[in-house]
């Protein structure tokens, strides 16, 4: 949720991390991670120093709008059954946004069961109504799963209330995947037929206006031990997260040879160590550009980054944003 000052007219940078060391001139909206919801009361378990964080002052001093991310990853039924907790949360958020003279909230409620779909959608409408009424010009956005497996989100209802929808277009392959692969696959690498391109089309087809839809992209991936260097290959154990920074640092020299998987249009690295093959799947500037091309082609509202700081010390991804027109 940032509309950048570059020629990438659709570019918005969703940066949901409070590390803030990179090109302020490219960021329009900074999303601070996060207000962790106490499902019993709506109070915060942790706000990560929202009231005092210097990064918010830095953002605002550079004309970057600031939103507060709100997270709830479990116990949804108990929260949605408690109208008092829901209203308390909304009241708390209004107070916190006004306290920092911020611009709105990003709701990141993940793994909501389908039994709570109606309650979730009603809560989002209620929250958006109260924010837009109490703080004119405020923005309410939501983080959408890469795949809405059970049609949780009522897009025809929400599109008139929610200002921006951000696809979390990553973890198509995850640490426990049966084969190693790209977290943010642009197209289908093997048999798992879900990918960034398909997620975008699916949400557009569901009725989200393109001017309200952003695509979140990963500045990270995963590394696995694998049965071979070939793609696809099965891992004997769970994978481990690797950020762009880790790959670029390359302290072990394992990531010297970059390879391109032409099915997914994603980059990966293989090496042999300790009696095992390893595969690390993390995007490069080249493969990130492929993603941006698709986003531009679909004429979306922008991009998002998970997460700011995952490329700390290296500028190539920011250089890429400078050049995308």
N, C-alpha and C positions, 0 to 999 in steps of 0.2 A: 504494500500500500504506500507507494510513493510514486509520484509522477516526477520523473527525473528531469533535469534541466538539459538533457542531451537530446539528440535528434531521434532517439528511440522513443517515439511519441507515446507508445503504449507502455513505456517502462515505468513501473512502480517497483520499488524495492521493499519487499516485506522482510524486515530484519527483526526477528523476534529473539533477540539476545541482547543483553545489556552491555556487552563489550562494544565499544564505539570508537574505533581507532582509524577508520578508513574514510575515504573521500566524501566529505560532507556535501560537496557540491553535486554529487550524484544521487543523494538521498532526499526524497520528498517527505516520506513518512517513516518514522522509527517506532516499532512496536516493542514495548518493554516487557520482558518475560520474567515473572508473571505474578498475578494475584492467584494464589492457590486456594481454592474454595473449600471451606469446611462444610461438608454436605449436610451436617446436622443443623447448622445455624445460618449459613451464608456468610459468616465472618471469614476472615483470611487465616489460613494456616501459616502463610508466609507471603509477604509482598515484595521481598527482595529489596527492601529499602527504597521503595517507590517515592516516599515523601522526601527523601534526602539525596537521592542518587544524582551525582554531578553530571552524569551523562545526559540527563534530561535538560539540565541547564545549557549544556553545550549544544545539544540539538536545537533547542529553541533560539539560542543566540545566533544560530546559522539558518534560521527560517525553515527548520525541519519540523514538521508537525509530529506530535507524539501521541501514540495510543497505548493503552494498557491491555496486555493480553490476560485473559481470565481462563484458568485451566481447571478442569474436573475430569478425571480419568477413571473414576469408579464410583460405586454407590449412587448411581444416577436415580434409581427408583426411590430411594429414601429422600433425595433432594427434591425431586419433582412431586412427591406426595406432600411436601411441606410448603404451603403457600407463604407462610411467615418467613421461612429461610430464603425463599426466592425473592421476596420483596426486600428483605434485609440486605441481600446481596446487591440488588439494584440500587438501593439507597446508599450503600457503602461505596459503590462504584461512582455514582454521581458525585458524592462528596470528594472522593480521591481525584477524579478528573478535574473538578473545579479547584481543588487545593493546588494542583500543579499547573493550572491554566492549560490543561492538555486538550486533546481534540476528540477523544472517543475511546472505544473499547474494541478488542478483537476477542471473540468468544471461541475458545478451543476446547470443546467438550468432546472427548474421544471415546470410542468403544461403547457408545450408547446402544443399549439393546433395542431391538425392534419393538418390544413391548412398551417402550417409553417414547416412541416416535412422536405421537400426538402431543404429549406433554412437553417434549423438547421444542417442537415448532411453536406451540403456544407461548412458551417462555420467551423464545427469541422475539416473537412479535410484541409481547408485552414490554420486554426490555427496550427494544428499538423505539416503540411508541413513547416510552417515558424519557428516553435520552433525547429524542428529537424535539419533544415538547419542553423539557427542562433546560436543555442546552442547545439552542438553535444553531444549526450548522455543524453539530457534532456528527461523528461518523461511527456506525456500527458495522463491523465486518465479522465474518465467521470463517473458521478454518474447516475446509471440506476434506474428507478422506479421499485418497486417490481413487478408491472404488467404494461406492456406496452400496455395499453388498445387499442390504435389506431395504433399500429405498426409504431411509430414515428421514431424509430432508425433503420437505414438501416445497419444491421450488416454485410452483405457481402461486403459493401463498407467500413465501418468504421474499420473492423478488420485489415486491412492492414496499417492503420494510427494511431489508438489509441493503446497505450501501455498496458493499464489496464482498465478493465470494472468493476465497483464496484456496485453490486446490493444493493440498499437500502432496505434490506429485513426486513422491519418493517412497522408498521401502517396497517397491515391487519385488525386489529380492531383499531378504532380511537375514539376520544372523542364523536363524533356524531353517533357512531354505534347503530344499533337497538337492539343489544344485547351486553352484556359485554363479552370480550374475550381477548386473548393474542395479543399484538402488533406484536410479532415475532413468530407466530404459526409455528411450524415445520411441522405439518400435519393438516388436516382439523378438526376443533373442532366440527363444526355443519354443516350448509348448505352453508356457504361461502367457496367455494371450491378453494381458492387460499392460498398458503402457501409457506414457504421457500423451501421445497423440490421441489415443482412444479415450482417455479421461477427459481431455478438452472437448472432443466431439460429443461425448456422452452428456456432459453438463450443459453444453450449448443446446443440444437436442432436447434436454429436459426443460429448457426455457429460461436459463440465465442469460440476460442480455450481455453481449460481448463486451460492452463498455463497463460492465460490473464484474467481469470475470478476470481474475489474475491466476497465473500459474506459478506456484512455488517450486523452486528447483533446489537440489541438494548440493551443498559444498562439501559433501562427504560421500563415502561409500563403505564397502566392507571388504575384508580380506579373510580368506579361508585357506586351510590346508585342503588339498584336493587330491583325487585319485591320480590325476595326470595333469599335464599342462594344456591338454586339449579343452576346447569349449564345445558343448557343455561338459562339466565334470562334477562329480558328486563329492561333497565334503564329509569327512568322518566325524566332524565335530562342528559346533557353532562357530560362526564367523565373528570377527572383531571389527569395530568401527575404525575407519581411517579417514582423516580429514585431508583436504587439499594441502594444508600445511604439512602434515606428516609425509605425504608423498613428495612434496617439493623439498623438504628438508633432506630426505633420502639418506639418513645418517648411516644406514647399513649397506647402501649401494644396491639394494634389492630392486629399486624402481628405475633402473637405468634405461630399460628397453620398453618403450611405450608401444602398445599394440591397439589396433582398432577392430572391434567386432562389427562387421558391416551389416548384420541383421538388426542389432539394436542401435547402431551408430553411437556406441559408447566405448570408452577406452579402458584398457586393463593392462596389468603387468603380471608376468609369471616368473617364478624363480624356484630353484631347488635348494633346500636347506634342511639340515637335521633329519635327513632320510625321507623328506616329504616334498611334494610339489605344493606350491602356494599360488593362489590367484588373488590379486587385489584389483577391485573395480572402482575407480574414481575418475571423474570427468577431468578433462583438460580444457584449455581455452578452445581448441578446435572442436571438441565434441559439444561443449556448451554452446558454441555458435550454432550448431545444428538445431539445438532446442530453441534458441532465439528465433531462428528462421521460421520454424513452425508456428511459434507464438505470434510473430509478425504476420505470417500468412493468414492466420485466423483473426487478425485484427483485434486482439484482446486488449484489456485495459492495462495490462502490465505483467511484471514478473515479481516473484518473491524469492528471498534467499533464506534458506535454513542452513547455517546461521551465520550471522555477522561475527567475524573473528576466526572462522574455520579456515581462512586462507591468510591469517595474520602474518605479515612480513613479506607478502608477495602481492604484486600489483596486476598480474596479467588478467585476472578476471575483471578488474575495474578498468583496465585498459581496453578490454573487449567492449564493455558497456559504453565507453567513450566513442567507439567507432561504429556501433550499430546504429544505422539510420533507418 
